[in-house]
Amino acid sequence: LSYEELKPKTENPTADTYLIDVREPDEVIQGMIPSAVNLPLSVLANSLHLHHIAFKDKHGFEKPRKDQEVIFYCRSGVRSSSASDVAKRNGYTKILNYKGSWLDWIEREKKA
């Protein structure tokens, strides 16, 4: 997924798409892409196994459905690739990886 493809999704978020930041909380304090939720890669696999109520209690947002579009990003695209693999192994079918991730986002937003 490119910046140009992601930008409109952040400006008009829908319930059908989840934008998930897989960075750790100490990295997220630098900022997040609008409409994103934080679900660190370090807890992703275990969290996707949780019952939807336990998931919401732990993370504060609804667990993504397996047929929902899920977009992962991190700092530079490495962890988001891993997250995509984890989601795929857990039965998710509409997975996108924002390869440029946070570094690309902040660079492009500065120019906008």
All heavy atoms as an XYZ file, in Angstrom:
905
protein
N       0.860     -1.182      0.000
C       0.000      0.000      0.000
C       0.896      1.232      0.000
O       1.869      1.293      0.741
C      -0.902     -0.028      1.235
C      -2.032      0.984      1.285
C      -3.140      0.622      0.302
C      -2.617      1.038      2.684
N       0.569      2.210     -0.811
C       1.364      3.437     -0.891
C       0.716      4.555     -0.069
O      -0.440      4.464      0.346
C       1.469      3.877     -2.351
O       0.195      4.319     -2.806
N       1.485      5.615      0.133
C       0.973      6.805      0.808
C      -0.281      7.323      0.100
O      -1.280      7.644      0.739
C       2.062      7.879      0.839
C       1.582      9.229      1.325
C       1.520      9.507      2.690
C       1.190     10.213      0.430
C       1.075     10.739      3.141
C       0.755     11.452      0.869
C       0.694     11.711      2.225
O       0.245     12.929      2.671
N      -0.208      7.365     -1.233
C      -1.337      7.884     -2.016
C      -2.599      7.042     -1.842
O      -3.709      7.567     -1.902
C      -0.964      7.957     -3.510
C       0.080      9.013     -3.840
C       1.518      8.611     -3.482
O       1.779      7.419     -3.230
O       2.375      9.506     -3.434
N      -2.431      5.755     -1.628
C      -3.583      4.872     -1.404
C      -4.102      4.969      0.033
O      -5.289      4.834      0.289
C      -3.193      3.417     -1.700
C      -2.903      3.166     -3.171
C      -2.193      1.845     -3.410
O      -1.202      1.542     -2.710
O      -2.644      1.102     -4.300
N      -3.182      5.208      0.975
C      -3.569      5.256      2.387
C      -4.204      6.584      2.785
O      -5.180      6.603      3.539
C      -2.343      4.993      3.273
C      -2.595      5.035      4.784
C      -3.600      3.971      5.205
C      -1.295      4.887      5.552
N      -3.677      7.680      2.293
C      -4.120      9.022      2.712
C      -5.645      9.187      2.689
O      -6.225      9.629      3.692
C      -3.426     10.077      1.844
C      -3.786     11.505      2.186
C      -3.181     11.970      3.481
C      -3.479     13.454      3.688
N      -3.053     13.924      4.985
N      -6.353      8.821      1.595
C      -7.810      8.988      1.602
C      -8.502      8.146      2.684
O      -9.529      8.552      3.216
C      -8.247      8.514      0.210
C      -7.013      8.461     -0.617
C      -5.860      8.325      0.319
N      -7.930      7.001      3.022
C      -8.531      6.146      4.050
C      -8.422      6.796      5.426
O      -9.255      6.566      6.293
C      -7.859      4.766      4.068
C      -8.131      3.949      2.809
C      -7.350      2.640      2.827
C      -7.490      1.855      1.552
N      -8.761      1.173      1.403
N      -7.389      7.625      5.630
C      -7.239      8.299      6.924
C      -8.131      9.535      7.005
O      -8.494      9.964      8.098
C      -5.772      8.720      7.176
O      -5.390      9.720      6.222
C      -4.841      7.528      7.087
N      -8.465     10.089      5.855
C      -9.319     11.287      5.838
C     -10.791     10.940      5.943
O     -11.595     11.741      6.400
C      -9.055     12.083      4.562
C      -7.655     12.686      4.532
C      -7.285     13.276      3.188
O      -7.819     12.811      2.148
O      -6.453     14.201      3.177
N     -11.158      9.743      5.496
C     -12.543      9.270      5.575
C     -12.573      7.843      6.110
O     -12.904      6.908      5.378
C     -13.208      9.312      4.191
C     -13.303     10.732      3.670
O     -13.963     11.576      4.266
N     -12.625     10.997      2.567
N     -12.191      7.663      7.406
C     -12.151      6.300      7.930
C     -13.538      5.662      7.957
O     -14.541      6.352      8.145
C     -11.592      6.464      9.344
C     -11.706      7.911      9.675
C     -11.835      8.663      8.385
N     -13.573      4.363      7.738
C     -14.834      3.625      7.817
C     -14.674      2.463      8.784
O     -13.547      2.040      9.084
C     -15.243      3.061      6.436
O     -14.328      2.017      6.087
C     -15.240      4.124      5.357
N     -15.796      1.938      9.223
C     -15.780      0.810     10.143
C     -15.285     -0.464      9.458
O     -14.979     -1.451     10.121
C     -17.174      0.594     10.719
N     -15.198     -0.436      8.140
C     -14.759     -1.622      7.400
C     -13.249     -1.776      7.354
O     -12.745     -2.814      6.946
C     -15.275     -1.563      5.955
C     -16.791     -1.624      5.890
O     -17.397     -2.230      6.795
O     -17.362     -1.045      4.958
N     -12.524     -0.747      7.737
C     -11.067     -0.772      7.642
C     -10.432     -0.455      8.986
O     -10.829      0.482      9.660
C     -10.570      0.253      6.600
O     -11.119     -0.088      5.329
C      -9.058      0.265      6.497
N      -9.437     -1.255      9.350
C      -8.629     -1.002     10.539
C      -7.233     -0.616     10.107
O      -6.597     -1.333      9.326
C      -8.525     -2.260     11.410
C      -9.369     -2.232     12.646
C     -10.530     -2.974     12.722
C      -8.998     -1.486     13.752
C     -11.316     -2.964     13.860
C      -9.783     -1.466     14.899
C     -10.932     -2.206     14.946
O     -11.697     -2.193     16.074
N      -6.734      0.509     10.592
C      -5.351      0.918     10.400
C      -4.651      0.657     11.726
O      -5.001      1.259     12.745
C      -5.278      2.402     10.016
C      -3.889      2.998      9.830
C      -3.094      2.245      8.759
C      -3.991      4.477      9.487
N      -3.697     -0.274     11.711
C      -3.070     -0.721     12.956
C      -1.586     -0.394     12.960
O      -0.828     -0.826     12.093
C      -3.281     -2.234     13.163
C      -4.785     -2.541     13.237
C      -2.556     -2.705     14.427
C      -5.121     -4.018     13.373
N      -1.182      0.371     13.981
C       0.206      0.731     14.219
C       0.799     -0.365     15.108
O       0.345     -0.557     16.233
C       0.246      2.086     14.932
C       1.637      2.617     15.167
O       2.594      1.829     15.207
O       1.762      3.850     15.342
N       1.794     -1.101     14.607
C       2.349     -2.218     15.386
C       3.634     -1.827     16.130
O       4.340     -2.685     16.648
C       2.575     -3.486     14.519
C       1.252     -4.007     14.000
C       3.542     -3.236     13.375
N       3.908     -0.520     16.219
C       5.053     -0.068     17.015
C       4.735     -0.218     18.499
O       3.578     -0.338     18.906
C       5.381      1.395     16.707
C       5.845      1.615     15.270
C       6.063      3.092     14.982
N       4.813      3.836     15.135
C       4.735      5.156     15.296
N       5.830      5.885     15.329
N       3.559      5.754     15.403
N       5.792     -0.168     19.315
C       5.628     -0.244     20.769
C       5.131      1.106     21.301
O       5.365      2.149     20.672
C       6.955     -0.627     21.432
C       7.451     -2.016     21.066
C       6.470     -3.125     21.455
O       5.936     -3.092     22.577
O       6.233     -4.021     20.622
N       4.451      1.085     22.465
C       3.894      2.337     23.008
C       4.911      3.471     23.148
O       4.578      4.633     22.927
C       3.346      1.914     24.376
C       3.002      0.471     24.186
C       4.065     -0.078     23.265
N       6.167      3.160     23.486
C       7.163      4.223     23.638
C       7.530      4.874     22.300
O       8.070      5.982     22.270
C       8.415      3.726     24.364
C       9.159      2.645     23.597
O       8.504      1.822     22.930
O      10.402      2.616     23.658
N       7.231      4.201     21.189
C       7.445      4.797     19.868
C       6.220      5.603     19.423
O       6.349      6.614     18.723
C       7.693      3.708     18.831
C       8.960      2.903     19.052
C       9.014      1.737     18.090
O       8.406      0.694     18.378
O       9.660      1.901     17.043
N       5.057      5.144     19.827
C       3.796      5.764     19.407
C       3.653      7.181     19.961
O       2.980      8.015     19.368
C       2.602      4.861     19.823
C       1.274      5.555     19.628
C       2.640      3.567     19.022
N       4.342      7.467     21.062
C       4.247      8.813     21.632
C       4.797      9.870     20.667
O       4.486     11.043     20.795
C       4.930      8.926     23.020
C       6.397      8.533     22.947
C       4.189      8.124     24.055
C       7.179      8.804     24.221
N       5.584      9.453     19.660
C       6.073     10.384     18.636
C       4.942     10.826     17.724
O       5.073     11.804     16.997
C       7.146      9.711     17.776
C       8.350      9.238     18.530
C       9.217      8.309     17.690
O       8.978      8.120     16.505
N      10.212      7.729     18.312
N       3.840     10.094     17.727
C       2.699     10.410     16.888
C       2.210      9.175     16.161
O       2.910      8.159     16.101
N       0.996      9.274     15.644
C       0.391      8.173     14.897
C      -0.292      8.734     13.659
O      -0.662      9.904     13.622
C      -0.668      7.447     15.743
C      -0.106      6.579     16.860
S      -1.412      5.909     17.920
C      -2.105      4.644     16.879
N      -0.494      7.872     12.685
C      -1.257      8.248     11.506
C      -2.722      8.403     11.939
O      -3.231      7.571     12.686
C      -1.104      7.181     10.402
C       0.355      7.130      9.926
C      -2.045      7.474      9.237
C       0.660      6.021      8.937
N      -3.409      9.472     11.501
C      -4.804      9.665     11.908
C      -5.665      8.433     11.634
O      -5.511      7.772     10.614
C      -5.255     10.847     11.040
C      -4.003     11.587     10.738
C      -2.927     10.542     10.625
N      -6.521      8.116     12.563
C      -7.493      7.012     12.555
C      -6.879      5.671     12.931
O      -7.584      4.674     12.992
C      -8.265      6.912     11.225
O      -7.478      6.283     10.226
N      -5.564      5.639     13.212
C      -4.924      4.371     13.574
C      -5.163      4.002     15.036
O      -5.437      4.856     15.875
C      -3.420      4.452     13.319
N      -5.059      2.703     15.286
C      -5.064      2.177     16.650
C      -3.716      1.484     16.859
O      -3.070      1.052     15.901
C      -6.227      1.188     16.900
C      -7.565      1.912     16.842
C      -6.197      0.022     15.916
N      -3.295      1.387     18.110
C      -2.002      0.762     18.408
C      -2.199     -0.660     18.910
O      -2.948     -0.903     19.852
C      -1.254      1.595     19.454
C       0.100      1.004     19.829
O       0.408      0.871     20.996
N       0.918      0.681     18.845
N      -1.542     -1.594     18.250
C      -1.536     -2.998     18.653
C      -0.120     -3.503     18.364
O       0.188     -3.902     17.244
C      -2.587     -3.791     17.864
C      -2.777     -5.260     18.212
C      -3.129     -5.432     19.694
C      -3.860     -5.876     17.349
N       0.775     -3.413     19.381
C       2.180     -3.739     19.143
C       2.384     -5.151     18.600
O       1.684     -6.086     18.986
C       2.819     -3.597     20.531
C       1.909     -2.666     21.269
C       0.528     -2.970     20.750
N       3.364     -5.275     17.711
C       3.692     -6.578     17.140
C       3.990     -7.589     18.237
O       3.635     -8.758     18.121
C       4.899     -6.450     16.195
C       5.375     -7.744     15.534
C       4.272     -8.371     14.674
C       6.620     -7.496     14.710
N       4.587     -7.127     19.344
C       4.970     -8.027     20.436
C       3.775     -8.736     21.078
O       3.937     -9.793     21.687
C       5.762     -7.268     21.503
O       4.994     -6.187     22.017
N       2.571     -8.176     20.945
C       1.375     -8.807     21.527
C       0.347     -9.220     20.474
O      -0.687     -9.787     20.806
C       0.690     -7.884     22.579
C       1.640     -7.530     23.709
C       0.119     -6.624     21.936
N       0.648     -8.938     19.209
C      -0.329     -9.160     18.141
C      -0.825    -10.605     18.064
O      -2.023    -10.861     18.070
C       0.256     -8.741     16.794
C      -0.654     -8.929     15.576
C      -1.871     -8.018     15.658
C       0.113     -8.665     14.285
N       0.099    -11.561     17.993
C      -0.299    -12.968     17.830
C      -1.200    -13.424     18.971
O      -2.262    -14.014     18.732
C       0.935    -13.857     17.727
N      -0.807    -13.129     20.212
C      -1.630    -13.532     21.354
C      -2.973    -12.817     21.357
O      -4.001    -13.412     21.658
C      -0.895    -13.272     22.678
C       0.242    -14.247     22.909
O       0.247    -15.352     22.359
N       1.208    -13.839     23.696
N      -2.965    -11.552     20.994
C      -4.202    -10.769     21.011
C      -5.207    -11.261     19.970
O      -6.412    -11.243     20.218
C      -3.898     -9.291     20.785
O      -3.193     -8.772     21.896
N      -4.731    -11.709     18.821
C      -5.647    -12.195     17.786
C      -6.323    -13.503     18.190
O      -7.324    -13.887     17.605
C      -4.916    -12.360     16.446
C      -4.459    -11.051     15.790
C      -3.756    -11.331     14.471
C      -5.614    -10.076     15.583
N      -5.778    -14.153     19.217
C      -6.394    -15.383     19.734
C      -7.434    -15.100     20.820
O      -8.176    -15.993     21.209
C      -5.322    -16.333     20.294
C      -4.488    -16.969     19.238
N      -4.955    -17.946     18.389
C      -3.199    -16.751     18.882
C      -3.999    -18.305     17.563
N      -2.924    -17.587     17.833
N      -7.468    -13.877     21.323
C      -8.401    -13.527     22.393
C      -9.843    -13.511     21.888
O     -10.108    -13.185     20.733
C      -8.083    -12.133     22.956
C      -6.765    -11.955     23.703
C      -6.574    -10.475     24.044
C      -6.725    -12.801     24.968
N     -10.769    -13.828     22.797
C     -12.197    -13.630     22.534
C     -12.407    -12.135     22.325
O     -11.692    -11.309     22.911
C     -12.997    -14.143     23.734
C     -14.472    -14.077     23.540
N     -15.204    -12.953     23.831
C     -15.350    -14.999     23.069
C     -16.481    -13.177     23.559
N     -16.594    -14.410     23.085
N     -13.384    -11.767     21.500
C     -13.548    -10.346     21.159
C     -13.790     -9.455     22.380
O     -13.370     -8.299     22.391
C     -14.632    -10.142     20.087
C     -16.014    -10.467     20.511
N     -16.862     -9.527     21.016
C     -16.703    -11.646     20.521
C     -18.025    -10.084     21.320
N     -17.951    -11.375     21.029
N     -14.431     -9.980     23.422
C     -14.673     -9.168     24.629
C     -13.357     -8.954     25.387
O     -13.045     -7.842     25.806
C     -15.743     -9.831     25.524
C     -17.095     -9.809     24.795
C     -15.836     -9.117     26.873
C     -18.201    -10.597     25.474
N     -12.572    -10.018     25.531
C     -11.268     -9.906     26.202
C     -10.341     -8.980     25.419
O      -9.585     -8.196     26.004
C     -10.637    -11.286     26.361
N     -10.418     -9.043     24.089
C      -9.606     -8.174     23.240
C      -9.944     -6.708     23.508
O      -9.061     -5.879     23.721
C      -9.841     -8.518     21.764
C      -8.994     -7.713     20.815
C      -7.838     -8.253     20.288
C      -9.361     -6.423     20.436
C      -7.047     -7.517     19.399
C      -8.580     -5.686     19.556
C      -7.421     -6.229     19.043
N     -11.245     -6.396     23.523
C     -11.661     -5.002     23.743
C     -11.275     -4.527     25.140
O     -10.825     -3.393     25.318
C     -13.164     -4.843     23.523
C     -13.583     -3.377     23.605
C     -14.952     -3.111     23.078
C     -15.209     -1.619     23.081
N     -16.529     -1.270     22.623
N     -11.416     -5.410     26.130
C     -11.013     -5.052     27.501
C      -9.520     -4.720     27.572
O      -9.119     -3.790     28.259
C     -11.331     -6.183     28.478
C     -12.822     -6.315     28.758
O     -13.598     -5.397     28.407
O     -13.217     -7.358     29.329
N      -8.717     -5.487     26.858
C      -7.267     -5.315     26.906
C      -6.795     -4.108     26.100
O      -5.929     -3.364     26.533
C      -6.577     -6.582     26.390
C      -5.061     -6.490     26.427
C      -4.404     -7.805     26.085
C      -2.893     -7.656     26.216
N      -2.201     -8.918     26.107
N      -7.362     -3.911     24.915
C      -6.830     -2.889     23.997
C      -7.693     -1.635     23.860
O      -7.239     -0.644     23.299
C      -6.599     -3.500     22.618
C      -5.590     -4.606     22.647
N      -4.260     -4.396     22.902
C      -5.729     -5.946     22.487
C      -3.612     -5.544     22.888
N      -4.479     -6.503     22.636
N      -8.951     -1.699     24.274
C      -9.805     -0.516     24.236
C     -10.488     -0.262     22.906
O     -11.066      0.793     22.694
N     -10.397     -1.211     21.982
C     -11.107     -1.105     20.712
C     -11.523     -2.504     20.265
O     -11.025     -3.501     20.776
C     -10.266     -0.396     19.631
C      -8.918     -1.014     19.368
C      -8.767     -2.015     18.402
C      -7.803     -0.594     20.064
C      -7.528     -2.582     18.152
C      -6.551     -1.153     19.825
C      -6.426     -2.156     18.865
N     -12.484     -2.542     19.337
C     -13.019     -3.828     18.874
C     -11.955     -4.656     18.162
O     -11.110     -4.114     17.449
C     -14.187     -3.597     17.902
C     -15.386     -2.902     18.511
C     -16.139     -3.740     19.526
O     -16.026     -4.985     19.488
O     -16.826     -3.149     20.369
N     -12.033     -5.944     18.332
C     -11.136     -6.851     17.617
C     -11.512     -6.838     16.135
O     -12.684     -6.943     15.786
C     -11.287     -8.264     18.181
C     -10.386     -9.292     17.535
C     -10.589    -10.654     18.191
C      -9.778    -11.722     17.500
N      -9.969    -13.031     18.149
N     -10.517     -6.690     15.261
C     -10.842     -6.714     13.824
C     -11.462     -8.058     13.430
O     -11.056     -9.103     13.941
C      -9.480     -6.537     13.143
C      -8.559     -6.013     14.185
C      -9.098     -6.490     15.496
N     -12.441     -7.996     12.541
C     -13.035     -9.233     12.014
C     -12.097     -9.816     10.962
O     -11.363     -9.091     10.306
C     -14.396     -8.954     11.382
C     -15.451     -8.441     12.350
C     -16.809     -8.263     11.662
N     -16.736     -7.729     10.316
C     -16.701     -6.432     10.025
N     -16.742     -5.518     10.985
N     -16.649     -6.026      8.760
N     -12.160    -11.102     10.772
C     -11.247    -11.761      9.829
C     -11.503    -11.357      8.386
O     -10.612    -11.453      7.548
C     -11.329    -13.277      9.991
C     -10.787    -13.676     11.350
C     -10.588    -15.143     11.513
C     -10.172    -15.383     12.946
N      -9.189    -16.362     13.153
N     -12.714    -10.863      8.095
C     -13.028    -10.448      6.723
C     -12.921     -8.932      6.531
O     -13.261     -8.401      5.482
C     -14.436    -10.919      6.337
C     -15.522    -10.266      7.182
O     -15.212     -9.675      8.249
O     -16.692    -10.349      6.779
N     -12.426     -8.251      7.543
C     -12.300     -6.799      7.513
C     -10.949     -6.408      6.901
O      -9.959     -7.118      7.068
C     -12.349     -6.316      8.963
C     -12.743     -4.917      9.179
C     -13.116     -4.686     10.640
O     -12.867     -5.498     11.510
N     -13.721     -3.555     10.901
N     -10.900     -5.284      6.206
C      -9.625     -4.807      5.688
C      -8.766     -4.335      6.860
O      -9.212     -3.540      7.684
C      -9.837     -3.648      4.712
C      -8.548     -3.158      4.097
C      -8.775     -2.062      3.080
O      -9.038     -0.920      3.490
O      -8.716     -2.367      1.869
N      -7.552     -4.870      6.930
C      -6.623     -4.523      7.995
C      -5.336     -4.012      7.345
O      -4.739     -4.695      6.511
C      -6.322     -5.746      8.894
C      -5.342     -5.380      9.992
C      -7.600     -6.309      9.501
N      -4.943     -2.800      7.722
C      -3.717     -2.197      7.196
C      -2.731     -2.062      8.354
O      -3.055     -1.479      9.383
C      -3.988     -0.796      6.607
C      -5.073     -0.858      5.536
C      -2.700     -0.189      6.054
C      -5.633      0.502      5.157
N      -1.545     -2.613      8.166
C      -0.510     -2.516      9.192
C       0.555     -1.513      8.783
O       0.897     -1.382      7.609
C       0.175     -3.876      9.390
C      -0.703     -4.912     10.009
C      -1.172     -5.975      9.248
C      -1.065     -4.849     11.347
C      -1.983     -6.955      9.813
C      -1.877     -5.820     11.925
C      -2.334     -6.869     11.144
N       1.089     -0.810      9.799
C       2.285      0.005      9.580
C       3.102      0.015     10.855
O       2.614     -0.336     11.931
C       1.937      1.426      9.115
C       1.493      2.378     10.195
C       2.403      3.220     10.829
C       0.157      2.471     10.565
C       1.993      4.113     11.816
C      -0.255      3.358     11.536
C       0.659      4.181     12.165
O       0.247      5.053     13.137
N       4.381      0.376     10.719
C       5.278      0.460     11.871
C       6.159      1.696     11.677
O       5.671      2.724     11.234
C       6.095     -0.826     12.022
S       7.059     -1.257     10.557
N       7.455      1.597     11.960
C       8.346      2.733     11.755
C       8.835      2.784     10.309
O       8.777      3.814      9.663
C       9.539      2.666     12.714
C      10.383      3.920     12.718
C      11.572      3.797     13.646
N      12.667      3.088     12.996
C      13.580      3.661     12.211
N      13.540      4.951     11.975
N      14.534      2.942     11.659
N       9.312      1.627      9.823
C       9.920      1.622      8.490
C       9.386      0.534      7.559
O       9.799      0.455      6.417
C      11.435      1.476      8.617
O      11.751      0.230      9.214
N       8.486     -0.320      8.041
C       7.879     -1.332      7.179
C       8.278     -2.764      7.474
O       7.688     -3.695      6.934
N       9.266     -2.974      8.333
C       9.735     -4.332      8.636
C       8.748     -5.056      9.541
O       8.284     -6.159      9.234
C      11.153     -4.306      9.266
C      11.580     -5.708      9.678
C      12.146     -3.695      8.290
N       8.404     -4.435     10.669
C       7.457     -5.087     11.595
C       6.064     -5.201     11.012
O       5.354     -6.168     11.291
C       7.419     -4.331     12.934
C       8.641     -4.602     13.791
C       8.656     -3.744     15.020
N       9.006     -2.377     14.641
C       9.038     -1.349     15.485
N       8.719     -1.516     16.752
N       9.379     -0.152     15.077
N       5.669     -4.245     10.171
C       4.339     -4.347      9.566
C       4.273     -5.531      8.608
O       3.222     -6.168      8.471
C       3.949     -3.046      8.878
O       4.884     -2.676      7.887
N       5.381     -5.877      7.969
C       5.420     -7.082      7.131
C       5.234     -8.327      7.988
O       4.480     -9.237      7.625
C       6.752     -7.182      6.376
O       6.840     -6.177      5.404
N       5.904     -8.354      9.131
C       5.747     -9.480     10.064
C       4.315     -9.563     10.576
O       3.745    -10.649     10.681
C       6.700     -9.337     11.255
O       8.036     -9.380     10.823
N       3.737     -8.413     10.889
C       2.356     -8.371     11.372
C       1.395     -8.913     10.321
O       0.448     -9.638     10.650
C       1.970     -6.945     11.759
N       1.649     -8.583      9.057
C       0.805     -9.100      7.971
C       0.858    -10.616      7.929
O      -0.167    -11.281      7.754
C       1.271     -8.522      6.623
O       1.128     -7.127      6.600
N       2.046    -11.178      8.124
C       2.201    -12.637      8.147
C       1.450    -13.250      9.322
O       0.775    -14.273      9.180
C       3.685    -13.024      8.221
C       4.440    -12.700      6.941
O       3.785    -12.525      5.883
O       5.677    -12.611      6.995
N       1.554    -12.624     10.480
C       0.857    -13.114     11.682
C      -0.649    -13.112     11.442
O      -1.342    -14.096     11.741
C       1.214    -12.250     12.920
C       0.294    -12.563     14.096
C       2.673    -12.464     13.313
N      -1.161    -12.017     10.888
C      -2.602    -11.916     10.631
C      -3.049    -12.976      9.630
O      -4.097    -13.614      9.815
C      -2.953    -10.518     10.134
N      -2.262    -13.173      8.599
C      -2.606    -14.176      7.591
C      -2.677    -15.565      8.211
O      -3.608    -16.331      7.945
C      -1.575    -14.144      6.457
C      -1.944    -15.012      5.281
C      -0.959    -14.843      4.140
C      -1.415    -15.647      2.944
N      -0.502    -15.498      1.811
N      -1.711    -15.892      9.060
C      -1.711    -17.195      9.746
C      -2.910    -17.353     10.680
O      -3.293    -18.462     11.014
C      -0.407    -17.396     10.531
C       0.793    -17.692      9.647
C       1.958    -18.265     10.440
N       2.388    -17.427     11.547
C       3.305    -16.477     11.474
N       3.909    -16.207     10.326
N       3.638    -15.769     12.537
N      -3.461    -16.230     11.106
C      -4.620    -16.253     12.005
C      -5.944    -16.123     11.266
O      -6.977    -15.867     11.875
C      -4.481    -15.172     13.076
C      -3.541    -15.595     14.182
O      -3.940    -16.322     15.082
N      -2.285    -15.189     14.104
N      -5.927    -16.286      9.953
C      -7.167    -16.344      9.190
C      -7.670    -15.038      8.613
O      -8.756    -14.990      8.032
N      -6.895    -13.963      8.744
C      -7.317    -12.684      8.157
C      -7.059    -12.727      6.658
O      -6.053    -13.275      6.212
C      -6.586    -11.515      8.834
C      -7.138    -11.266     10.213
C      -6.736    -12.051     11.292
C      -8.109    -10.299     10.431
C      -7.281    -11.868     12.554
C      -8.654    -10.102     11.688
C      -8.234    -10.888     12.746
O      -8.786    -10.709     13.988
N      -7.977    -12.181      5.885
C      -7.911    -12.341      4.435
C      -7.702    -11.040      3.669
O      -7.270    -11.073      2.530
C      -9.195    -13.014      3.913
O     -10.325    -12.237      4.322
C      -9.333    -14.428      4.460
N      -8.006     -9.901      4.279
C      -7.859     -8.605      3.584
C      -6.779     -7.786      4.289
O      -7.074     -6.829      5.003
C      -9.189     -7.851      3.586
C     -10.282     -8.548      2.799
C     -11.556     -7.743      2.845
C     -12.676     -8.447      2.099
N     -13.965     -7.804      2.315
N      -5.535     -8.181      4.063
C      -4.403     -7.590      4.766
C      -3.608     -6.710      3.812
O      -3.269     -7.129      2.708
C      -3.478     -8.699      5.310
C      -4.264     -9.676      6.187
C      -2.309     -8.098      6.077
C      -3.564    -11.000      6.372
N      -3.314     -5.494      4.254
C      -2.473     -4.586      3.479
C      -1.327     -4.106      4.365
O      -1.493     -3.947      5.578
C      -3.284     -3.389      2.978
C      -4.408     -3.719      2.004
C      -5.311     -2.513      1.815
C      -3.837     -4.182      0.669
N      -0.181     -3.876      3.754
C       0.989     -3.383      4.472
C       1.375     -2.035      3.879
O       1.658     -1.945      2.684
C       2.136     -4.403      4.326
C       3.410     -3.933      5.003
O       3.399     -3.048      5.844
N       4.522     -4.529      4.626
N       1.377     -1.008      4.727
C       1.871      0.302      4.286
C       3.388      0.238      4.400
O       3.963      0.454      5.454
C       1.261      1.407      5.146
C       1.794      2.801      4.870
C       2.265      3.170      3.616
C       1.805      3.751      5.873
C       2.753      4.445      3.368
C       2.280      5.040      5.640
C       2.755      5.369      4.395
O       3.240      6.634      4.157
N       4.020     -0.087      3.284
C       5.454     -0.385      3.280
C       6.310      0.796      3.731
O       7.333      0.612      4.376
C       5.884     -0.860      1.888
C       5.338     -2.229      1.539
C       5.826     -2.681      0.169
C       5.428     -4.100     -0.155
N       4.000     -4.318     -0.325
N       5.929      2.002      3.381
C       6.712      3.174      3.793
C       6.600      3.458      5.275
O       7.501      4.025      5.892
N       5.475      3.094      5.843
C       5.179      3.234      7.269
C       5.396      4.655      7.787
O       5.294      5.621      7.034
C       5.937      2.180      8.073
O       5.265      0.932      7.957
N       5.665      4.791      9.089
C       5.705      6.084      9.760
C       6.727      7.034      9.129
O       6.456      8.223      8.938
C       5.993      5.883     11.249
C       6.092      7.147     12.028
C       7.186      7.652     12.651
C       5.041      8.099     12.285
N       6.905      8.840     13.271
C       5.582      9.132     13.067
C       3.692      8.168     11.921
C       4.831     10.227     13.491
C       2.947      9.273     12.354
C       3.516     10.273     13.123
N       7.910      6.531      8.795
C       8.938      7.416      8.233
C       8.485      8.032      6.914
O       8.696      9.224      6.676
C      10.251      6.645      8.042
C      10.932      6.180      9.330
C      12.191      5.389      9.009
C      11.252      7.354     10.250
N       7.853      7.245      6.072
C       7.330      7.753      4.802
C       6.194      8.738      5.061
O       6.127      9.803      4.443
C       6.842      6.581      3.944
C       6.331      7.027      2.575
O       7.118      7.634      1.821
O       5.157      6.759      2.267
N       5.301      8.394      5.989
C       4.141      9.232      6.295
C       4.588     10.641      6.729
O       4.108     11.644      6.193
C       3.279      8.589      7.377
C       2.090      9.415      7.746
C       2.007     10.333      8.750
C       0.822      9.447      7.092
N       0.753     10.918      8.766
C       0.018     10.392      7.759
C       0.288      8.744      6.005
C      -1.301     10.641      7.381
C      -1.022      9.009      5.635
C      -1.804      9.946      6.323
N       5.503     10.712      7.698
C       5.871     12.049      8.197
C       6.632     12.851      7.136
O       6.472     14.054      7.046
C       6.648     11.996      9.532
C       7.883     11.112      9.448
C       5.759     11.552     10.676
C       8.778     11.186     10.684
N       7.410     12.179      6.321
C       8.117     12.862      5.223
C       7.110     13.445      4.217
O       7.225     14.590      3.806
C       9.064     11.871      4.540
C       9.997     12.513      3.548
C      10.950     13.536      4.173
O      11.365     13.373      5.338
O      11.252     14.519      3.476
N       6.127     12.646      3.844
C       5.122     13.084      2.853
C       4.224     14.177      3.430
O       3.826     15.087      2.713
C       4.247     11.918      2.413
C       4.998     10.750      1.855
C       5.507     11.017      0.427
N       5.877      9.801     -0.207
C       5.197      9.216     -1.183
N       4.121      9.766     -1.674
N       5.616      8.093     -1.705
N       3.877     14.060      4.709
C       2.996     15.058      5.329
C       3.682     16.413      5.438
O       3.032     17.440      5.370
C       2.536     14.566      6.710
C       1.535     13.423      6.647
C       0.172     13.874      6.124
O      -0.512     14.650      6.801
O      -0.208     13.429      5.015
N       4.996     16.409      5.629
C       5.744     17.675      5.686
C       5.636     18.420      4.354
O       5.594     19.631      4.325
C       7.221     17.390      5.963
C       7.557     17.196      7.403
C       9.077     17.134      7.545
C       9.456     16.059      8.522
N      10.869     15.734      8.503
N       5.626     17.664      3.264
C       5.583     18.256      1.927
C       4.170     18.705      1.541
O       4.010     19.535      0.671
C       6.099     17.251      0.891
C       7.549     16.943      1.056
C       7.987     15.864      0.079
C       9.434     15.492      0.304
N       9.820     14.327     -0.485
N       3.172     18.112      2.172
C       1.778     18.374      1.799
C       1.354     19.785      2.184
O       1.858     20.388      3.066
C       0.854     17.349      2.443
